[in-house]
Amino acid sequence: MSSPPTNPPSPAPEAWGPDALLQSRRRHREVQDEFASRRDRWIQSNPYYYDRVKRLLRFLIEPGRRVLEVRCQTGTLLAATEPAYGVGLEISPKLVDLARRRNPQLHFECVDPEEIALTETFDYIVFSHIFDTVDVLSSLERLRPCCHSGTRIVINTYNYLWEPLAHLASRVGMRFPYMAPSWLSPHDVRVFLELAGFEVIRTHRRVLLPKWLPCLSWLFNDVLALLPGLRRLGMLQMTVARLKPTPRPAPEYSVSVIVPCRNERDNIAAAVERIPEMGRGTEILFCDDQSTDGTGAEIEAAIRRRPDRNIRLVHGPGTGKADNVWTGFRAATGDVLMILDGDLAVMPEELPYFFRAITSGAAEFVNGSRLVYPVPRQAMKFSNMLGNKVFGALFSFLLDQPIKDTLCGTKVLWREDWKRIEGSIGTWGIHDRWGDYELLFGAAKLNLRILDLPVHYQERIHGVSKMTRVFHNGVRMLAICWHAFRRLNSPNR
């Protein structure tokens, strides 16, 4: 009599508690190892989509910086950022081996995001495939020691609204396989970042049509995907964040107040008396843009009258306010740069509010707003007021954050950030005569935290306004906004 057949061995029981997470991480690694040799095939079969990903990363990340990418796969995206020093981390040993062979100029390590223990800091950290990470919060917390105060975290993931289509693409072999991915909404990403000690600056969404189809791809991705409402449907989603700020010790930082002036002779003495001392020391740079009313002589007289104050005369090029301000910025020595228009319509006594806003960490770029407090009837013409409100709404859409007053002359930023913004001056399509848009767009490109700070705006007492030809200037500003709209939403670099 034959013995009864033996039962097949029972599958290993599922782990419980923390062991379950370890088991899940091991399975994720095994899946990535299994398909590692075919990873580049998926990238090569979707050149249009990955080109859009690379373009956005190159726009967000300055070349020649220190860049870390978590879940770097074969290093394709890390290499596209053109880092001076690049480090890629991946969970799959086979993917790491491929990345090292394809990008010998970069550094790759095999490590789980939950076990990162780097002791060096980076300017940018890209976290790709966060949806395929077992413990997102733990992984983000591990990145904090890799950050300095200016580090930007870029979460590169899919829009959760695309889950059904992405799942179908994986099943038919059009998408790289993953194990039970976590589809994170923008709210989920924000919560994880905040719990890990970061704050979100902006979320970029791109690509309504991930495949190249003549005309249709342009229509969907360069037109429809940029419209309000529809742009929230973009498949590609990159969230930019920074460490939650800690206040900087204000007494340790010096201030440069740049006063652009042209024919403002009668306002010079008042500016010297009213501009307060701030921080470790305040220098006042009067940038005389080739005045014809004796402004330069009055500045020199003020320097002689007040030897106790650090006052300097800077000769502007005579080609407009923007170039005059840039001349002052380049001559400044302070850690914090402040612009105060020579008409003194914005009260100099309110400059310490800006200083506290930037040293407290609440902002990295402070934009004065004249449209919160009541404005005296003669201080701003109705046409100027209307234009400011229209452009404020337009900028709020372009930068995806509230900007109430784009043309307030009082703007404050760190000198170290100006040096980075300076490289983008003149790249927004139309020459900006006033410089306000160049600064705002430059700060947005660097993903600086921009803050509107209300100021009391008054009628000028001496001199005449330089803001004339309102319609002509409005057309120029619209042209700048159009070029910025295209560059911010369809970037190359």
Protein Blocks (a to p, Z undefined) as FASTA:
>chain_A
ZZddddddddddddehjllmmmmmmmmmmmmmmmmmmmmmmmmmmmmlmmmmmmmmmmmp
cghiacddehklnommmmmnopabdcdddfblklmmmmmmmmmmbccddddfklgccfbd
cfbdcdehklmpfblmlmmmmmmmmpcfkbccddddddfklmmmmmmmmmnopaccdehi
adddfklmmmmmmmnopacfbdcdehjblbdcehklmmmmmmmmmpghjlmmpfbdcddd
ddddddddfklpccddddddehilkmmmmmmmmmccehjbdcdddddehiaeommmmmmm
mmmmmmmbccdddddehnajklmmmmmmmmpmbfbdcdddfklmacfklmmmmmmmmmno
pacbdcddfklbccdfklpcfklmmmmmmmmmmmmmmnopacfblkbmbdcddfklmmmm
mmmgoplopacfkommmmmmmmmmnopacddddddddddfedcdfbghkllmmmmmmmmm
mmmmmmmmmcfZZ
